[in-house]
Amino acid sequence: MSIISVKPERIKASKSNNDASIDKTATELLGLGEFVVESYDVDDARQESMLYCRIHLDYAICSRCRCVSGDIHQYQTRRVRDMSCFERRVCLVFDIRRFVCPKCHKVFTESLDSIASNGRHTKRFEQMVYQECLEQTFQHVAKKLGMNWHTVERLFYQKAHEQFQINGMQFPQILGIDEISNKKGHKQLSGRRLRGSQNLLVISDLQRTEVL
């Protein structure tokens, strides 16, 4: 028999609106099918909106044996950064649940498709950070989003690695310039993987000093 912890009282927003139609509209605007918005709070000083949500489903799939479980073992409040709206930061506040599997008895935390693996951001927020970094520096994106630039850098390379995996590509480990072709006077410089003979890129009409 599993030990059921006492569920903490859900945090209520100081400016909550009990109008069901408004809550339904907020849920639709959020656009994450896993969540239902129950109330919200707006912090003008921090330029931040808090959406207090509950998870739509009352069960989860065991990560070990894939059995369905509705036996809740524990609750833990999470605060997750989502994409900004009307120039305000948006955060989701909800209770993440730990379940007990009725088959293998493993205690596991439910997995949410819309939440990144680190549990601190939504996946769409991290994708937005990645897209911003393709056109701007890490420092500029960090300042714009109110984040540490090291965190922005980590998210960028993490998403870049995922993109390479999706496209069936791998990051090159070591790069070198084809010095033999350069000495022969070829006008094209080839970047090659040193642990193989595959050409990774060819640069035309550039001097070696310009490449370096």
Secondary structure, 3 states (H helix, E strand, C coil): CCCCCCCCCCCCCCCCCCCHHHHHHHHHHHCCCCEEEEEEEEECCCCEEEEEEEECCCCEECCCCCCEECCEEEEEEEEEEEEEECCEEEEEEEEEEEEECCCCCCEEECCCCCECCCCCEEHHHHHHHHHHHCCCCHHHHHHHHCCCHHHHHHHHHHHHHHHHHHCCCCCCCCEEECHHHHHCCCCEEEEEECCCCCEEEEEECCCHHHHC
